[in-house]
Amino acid sequence: MELKKDIIVFYHGRCRDGFTAAWAAWKKLGGSADYIPLEWTNLNPEQIPPVPGKEVYFLDYAPSQEDLDRVIKEAKSVVIIDHHLSKEEMVKNLPGSVYESNHSGAVLAWKYFHPDGTMPRLCLYVEDSDLWNWKIQDSNKVLSSIDLKDDTDFKVWDSIAKDLEDDAKRREYEKKGEIILEYAKKLIDEIIKAHAQLVNFEGHEVYAVNAPRMFRSEIGNKLATIKPPFGIVWNQTPTEISVSLRAIKDKFNLIPLAQKYGGGGHMGASNFRLPLDSPLPWKVITKNT
């Protein structure tokens, strides 16, 4: 991968919060930067390209210590803006970086790049979901509607941000999102009923289900409610097995489990990945709920 710009913005890929954080940077830096999505994995250690003399930002994402040490040696400057508990020590030890667990990557990035600007509703909606707060009225409806949009185009995200500042347009998102949520709930209930398995994972009897990535948080949290302390949602991609762990907020710390398998995240939402030919790291007890 050839990086042509002097400023490089790495951000958490395939993540609403990560892309919104990158959008916040784009609003400041525009075309002067390259924007590169990254995903947490110990299976592809070469995903961060060389950055000689570059001004580097990591948004809603912190690399491995090995990668960070290399980037620091190569780059002109390095800043990490993150909120994942598993990376707290790393971020706090890097001068000029920002760590706050009570804000999402999107909100932290906006505050960093626009210290005197008004916080966009878009960032607040994204944070409400990412931290699993659900304190903003109808944010789940708005976000469900947003999820139909192209989350690889900053101009599309910019249009969404403008729409959400308009009361009438925001209500349109809510109405569309309500329909989407009704259908999603039906799908989620059917997936759990048909495919959830009681398993023993690291000494915990919990439910696991093979399900689409887009439903990992909703299904995982519902499984954790049915059978505490957490739920497992996994899926197989063409290159790896992705495992998401979800617990009821502030009730169980998932980070040690995820880190044991090379992953990380938050107390209540962590992830790890396995090679495609790996056996699943749990024992099936029963076949359904």
N, C-alpha and C positions, 0 to 999 in steps of 0.2 A: 504493500500500500504506500503510495507516494503522497506525502503531505506537502502541499504547495504553499500554504499560508504560514505566516509567522506566529499565528495564534491557533492553538488546537484546543477544542472543547470536546472532551470525552464525556459521555453521559450514559446513564443506565438505560440500556436498550430494551425494547419490548415492554416498556413500563410507562404508564400514563404520567406518573410523577417525574420520571427521568426525562421524558420528552418535553414536558412543560418547563422543567428546569432549563433544558437546552433552549427552548423558545425564549425564556427570560434573558438568557445570554445573547441570543440572536437579536433581540430588541435593542441591545446595547452595541454589540459588535458587528452585526450584519454580515456582509460579505468579506470582512477582514479576517474571518476565522474559518477553519475547517471543523465540521461537527461530526463526530464519530461515535456511533452507539457501541457500547460494550455490555457483555453479559457476564455475570459471576459464574465462573467455571474453573475447575482445576484441570479440565480435560484439554484446554487449548491455551497453553501458557504463552504462546507467541501472538496473541491477539492485539497487544499494544505495540505498534510499530515504533521504530527509532524516532526520537524527537530532538535532534541536535539543534541547540540554540533557540528552541521554541518557547513561547509563553504558553504554559499548559494548565488547563483547568479540568478537574474531575468533578462532575455534578451528579449528585444522588448515587454516587458510586465511588468506592475506594478500592484500589488495586491490591494485589498481594504485596507483602513487604518486599519480596524479591523484585517485583516489577517496579515498585515505587523507588527503591534504591537505585535502580538503573535509570529511571526517568529523571530523578534528581541530579544524577551525574551528567546526563546529556543535556537537559533543558536549561534555558535561561532562567525560568522561574516555574514553580509548581504550587498550585492552590487546590485543595480538596474542599468541597462543600457537600457535607453529607449528614445524615441523621440516623444511620443504622447502628444500633447498639454494638454489634459485633466489630465495628470499625472505630469505636470511640477513641481508644488509646492512640491508634495510628494517626487519626485526624488531629487530635489535640497536640500531638508531638511535632506536627509540621507547622512552622511559623507562618502566620498569615492565613491559615485555613480556618474553616468555620464548621463547628459541630454543635448541633442542638437537637436533642431527641424529641422535643415537644413541637417541632415544626417539620414539615415535609421538605423534600429537596426543592420542589418548585418554589415554595415560599422563601426558603433560605437563599436560593439563587436570585430571586427578584430583589430581596433586601440587599444582597451584595452588589448587584449590578445597577440597581436603581434606588440608592439609599434615600433619596428625597422624593421618590415617586409614590403614587397611590397604589396600594396593593390591588391587582386585578381580581375580580370575582372568580375568574377561571382558576387562579392559583389557590384561592380559598376553597373552592369546590373540590379540587384535586386533593388538597390536604385533608379535607373532611373524610374522604374515602381512604386515602393512603394510611392515615393514622387510625382508621376504623373508629372515628369519633361520632360521625353521623349527627352532628349538632345543627347543621344548616338545613332548614326546611326544604324538602324535595330535592336535596342534592343527589340522591340516588337516581331520581328520574332524569335530572339534567345530565348526569354523567353517562347514564345508559344511552341517551340520545347522542352525546358526544362520541361515544365509542363506535358509532357508525361512520364517523369521519375518518379521513386519511391522517393517521398520526405519524406520517413521515414528511409532512410538508408544513414548514413554519408559516407560510402564508395562509393555509387553511386554519391553523391554530390561531393566527392573528384575527381572522374573521370571526372565529368562535368567541374569542375574548371580547371583541367589540359587541357581538350579539348579546352576550351575557350582561353587559352594562345597560342594555335596553329592556325595560320591564316587559313590554309586549313580546319581544322576540324571545326573552327568557321563558315566558309562559308557553311559547310554542315548543321549546325544548322539553319542558315539563310534561306537556300533553303527549308528545311522541314517546318520551321516556316511560310514561306510565303504561302504555301499551306494551312496550318492549319488556318491562319488568314483569308484567302479568304472564307473558309467554315464557320468559326465562325461569320464573318460579315453577311453572309446570314442568319444564325440562329438568330442572334441578331435582325436583321431587321424584320424577320418574327415574333419573339416573341413580339416585341414592337407593331407591326401592329395588331396582333391578340389579345393581352392580356392587353395592357396598359389601365389604367383607370384614368380619371381625378378625383382627390380626394381633399377634404379639410382636411389638417392635421395641427393642431395648428394654424389655421388662414391663412395658405398658400394653394393656389390652385396649385397643382403640379400633376405630373403623378406618378402612382404607378403600379408596375407589379409583378406578382408572377412568379419567374424565377429561374433557377438553380444558386446555389451559385457561380459557377465558372465564371459566366458572370456578377456578381453583379457590378463590377466597370465600365465595358464597357457599360452596359445597363443604370446604374445609371447616368453616365456622359452624355450619349446621351439624356436621359430624361431631364436632367437639361438644356441642350442646347435647346431642343425643347420648354420647358416651365420652365424658371427660377423661383425661385432661386435654386431648387434642385430636385432630383428624388429619388424615393423610390423603392427598390428592396427587396422583402420579399419571404421567403420560409418556408415551414413547415417540420420539422424533426420529427422522432418518439417521441421526448421528449419535443419539444418547437417550438416557432415561432421565426425565426431569421429575423431581419429587418436591412437593410443596407441603409444608407443615403449618397447620393453623390451630391456635388455641384461643379460648375466650380471653379477651384483653385483660392483662395484668393478673392472670390466674396461674400461668405456667410459663417457664422460661424455655423456649425451644432452641435457643442459640447453641447450647452445648451439643445437642443432638445433631443439628445441622453441621456444626464445625467438625464433628467426628467423621463426617463423610465429605469434608472439604468445602462445605457451604457456609452460610451465615444469614444475617438479616436482623429481624427484631425479636423481642421476647415472644410476641404472639403470632408472628408471621415470618417463617424462615424457609430456606430452600437449599437443596443440594442436587447434584447431578451425578449420574453413574454412567460408565461405559455401556454401550448398547448391548453387549453380550453378558452383562453382570446379572447374577441372580438378585431378585428383590430382597432387601435386607430385613424381611419380616416373615413370620410363619403364620399361615392362614389357619384360623380356628374354625370359623363358620363362613358360609358363602354369601349370606345376605343379612339385612337388618330385620 
